[in-house]
Amino acid sequence: MTTELLVAGSVALDTRDGPFGKVKETLGGSAVYFALAASLIMPVKVVAPVGGDGAKRVAQAFSGRTIDVDLLQILDAPTYRWRAHQEHGRNIDLGSRDDIYNSWEPSVPANFEGWAFVGSMRPDRQAQLMGMLGGAKLLAADSMLSYVQARPPEARDVLRRSGWFFCNQEEFSALGGKEPEEISRQWWLQGLVVKAGPLGLAAYTEYGVVRVPALTERPIVDTTGAGDAFAGGMLARWLTSGGLPAGLQDALVWGVACASITIASVGVKGIAKATQKELEERVAEVETCMRRES
């Protein structure tokens, strides 16, 4: 029986500005980016809240993909809103409206034993879902700097419950990180992925450190969602190839390829329109880049 992949996270309507111009209430959210990337490789289940004002856009973005939305709850509340300004490849958080989490009662498949990723969302809900998915064979989570800073105890609770944890360098520092290996030991992590934008990323595991470069020759339009798309591509690839330590670097390459496709367009457009063929071509580019750097 094939192991299932599930993402629990946010559906957002983002208002952002940056080098790409300004977008108002464009579709985003950790669950959306992850599912769009993962579904290029394997089927994925989505657990998330969305308001009636965002449900149609999610349906359009997911159309034609193997994404199970049975646990996507359409609530009588406004979809999560996020505002940000982007410069030098990073988003500066300008605040959010997350009332929808107050009326959401998350539901996950009973006795779920597959692989689960709990994407960034309000940390109390994130921690709650980590508890609900405690029986997963692999349980991973991501972080969001503004929530780490605003709610440190809940953010650390998410870290405590994680098998794998994904963060960028700023989030790593905000969580008290000095040395990645030290944080991995302190929180008993199976794996810690620290993302460094154009400098690539590193995965720290008990078997050592695995590094993969970023594709710097490709245009960078909008970095929003890159981390979630990376996690979706990486976990889907690793799961379909057996989930063994020997396959980790290959999985990271596929994740980087998904992130590269995502950041080449504004919002979810690039990863929503991507094909398996396009993804495979981008994987080959990352592999070439890696050979060049080794």
N, C-alpha and C positions, 0 to 999 in steps of 0.2 A: 504494500500500500504506500502510495506517494505521500511524503510528509507535506502538510499544508503550510502556506505562508499567510500571515495576517499582519495588517497594520492598523494600529489604533492611533488616532491623531486628530489634527484640526482640518476643517474646511474653512477657508478664509476668503473674504473680499478685501483685497489690498488696494490702498491708495498710496502710491509711491512716486517719487521723482528722482531723477539722476541723469547721467549722461544720455540715457535713452529717451529723455523727455519726461512727460508726466502721464501716469495711468491712474484712473479712478475706478475703484471697486472692481478690479480685475481678479479673476479666480486664482486662488493660491491655497496655502495650507499644507502642513506636513504630510497628512494622509493622502492628499491629492498628488503631490510630487512623487512620493514613494510609490503609490499604486501605479501611476503612469509608467514609471521606469521599470518596476518589477514585472508588470504585465507584458513587457516586450520579451520576457524570458519564460515566465510561468504564470499560472493563475494566482490571484491574490484576493483575500477577503478584506473588506474595509469596515472598521468600527469608528464612527465619528458622528457628531451632531451637525446639522445644517438647518438653517431657516428656510422657509418657503421662498424667500427672496434669492436663495443661492442654489436651490435644488436642481433647477432646469440646467444651469450652467455646468454642474457636476455631471449630469446625465449626458450632456453634449460632449464634454471632454472625455468621458469614459466610453463613449459609443464605439462599438467594434472591438473593445478590449476584453480580455478574460478577467474582469473585475467583478467580484461578488459583492453586491451592495445591500444584501438582506439586512445587515446590521448598521446600515447608514440610517440614522434616525432623522426624519424631517420634523422639526419642532416649530411650535407657534412662538417663535422668538427670532430676533434678528440674527442672521449669520455673523459669526465672529469677524470683527473688522480690525485691520492692522494698518497703521500708517508708518511710513519710513522714508528717509532720505538716503540715497546711495551715493557714496563717493569713494574713490580709490578701491573699488571692488568690495566694499563692505556696506551693510545697511546700518544706518543710525536710527534706532527705534524712536518713533515719535508718539508712541502710545497705542493702546488697543481698546476695543470694547468687547469684553468677553462674558457678557451677561448670560449668553446661551448655556454656559457651563452650569449655571445655577438650576436650570430646569431640565438638565440632561441626566438621565439614569442609565449609565453605560451598561450594555449587555454584550457578553462574549459567548462563543460556543461553549457548551457544557464540557468540562474535562478536556479542554483544548491541549493537545500534546505536540502540536507542530512547532514552527518557528514564528516568533512574534516580535514586532518592532513597535515600540511605543514612542511616537514622534513628539516633538515639542508641542506642548499645550499648557494650560494652567497647571502648575505642579501638583496641586491637591488631586486633580483628576488624573494626572499622569501617574502619581503614586498609587491611586486607587486601582487603576487598570493594571499596573505592575503586579499588585496583589491578586487581582482576578485571573491574571495569566501566569501565575506562579508555577503551573504544571507544564509550561512550554519546554520543549527540548532545548531551545535556544531562546533566551529572552534578552532583547537589546533595547536600548533607549538612546535618545538624543537630548540635547539641552538647548536652551534659548537664553542668551545673556541677560536680557531684561528680567526674566522670571528668576534666574539664578540670583540676581542681585536683589530682587524684591522679596523673594521667599526662600532664603537659604535653607531652612530646615526641611521643607518639602523637596527642594532640589536634591538635597543630600539623601533623602529617603529614596528617591528614584535611583540614585547612584548605588545605594545599599542593596537594592533589589535586582540590579542589573547583572547579567552575565557578560554582555558586551555593552560598551558605552562609547558613544560618538560625540565629539565636541571639537570646536575650533580652539585656537590658542587663547583667545580672550576668555572663552567659557572655562577652559582648563585652569587658567589663572584665578578666575573668580571662585572656582570650587576649591581653591587652596593648593593647586598643583605646583610643585617645584620640579620634580622629576617624574616622567610618566611611569617608569617602573615602580617607583615608590607608591604612587596613587593606585596602580594595579594591585599591589600587595596589600595596601591599606584597606581597600574595599573588596578584596577577594574577587577581582574581575578575571574572567577568562580571556577577555580581550579589550584593549583600549585603542580607539582610532582617533588620532589627533590630526585635524585637517589644517593645512597651512596655505590655502589658496594657491597662488601661482608657484609656490615652493613644493607642491605635492602633498603627500600625507605619509603617515607612518602608523602601522598597527603593531602594538606591543602585546605579546602573548607569552605564555610560559615557554614557548619554543624559540623565542627570540623576537627580533624586530624585523618587520617586512616593510620596505618603502616602495612607493610608486610615485613617479613624477607626474606633474600636471601637464596638460597639452597647452603650452604657452603660445604656440604659433597660431592657434585658432582665435577668432575674434571673441572678445568678452563684452556682451551687451548688458546682461542683467544677472547678477550672481544669486538672486533670490531663489531658494529651493534647491540649490546645488547640493547641499548636504543631504537632504531627504532623497533626492534622485540618486545620489551616490549610494546611500544605504539600501535603497530599493534594488538597484542593479547588482550591488555586491552580494546582498543576502540571497537574492533569487538565483544568481549564478552559482554561489557556493552550495546552496541547498540542492540544486539540480545536478551538481557535479559530485555529490556525496558528502559534503561538509567536513572533509578531512583536512588536517593541517597542511598537507602537501598542495591542496587546491586553493589555499588562502590568497596567494599572490595573484593567481589568475582571476579570482573573484574580485579582488581590489581593482584590477585592471578594468573589468567590466563596469564596476561602480564609477571609476573615473571617466570612462567613456560616456556613461549616462549623464554625469554631471556636465561634461563638456558639451553635449547636445543641448542640455537645459540652458546653460548660460549664454548660448549663441542667439537666443531670442528673448523677447520680453515675456515674463511670467511663464505660464505652462505651455505656451504655443509650441515651442520647439519639441519638447518631450511628448506632447500630445499628438503631434503629427509624425513623429519618428516611426520608422519601420525597423523590422528585425535586420534587414539588409544594411540599413544606414548604421545601426548599432554595431554590427559585425565589422563594418569598414572602420568605424571609429575605434573599436577595440584594436584592430590591426595597427592603427596610427599610434595608440598608446604603447603597444608592444615594441614598435619601431623606436619610439622615443626612449623607452626603457633600455633597449639594447645599446642605443647611442650613449646613454649616460653611464652604462655599467663598465 
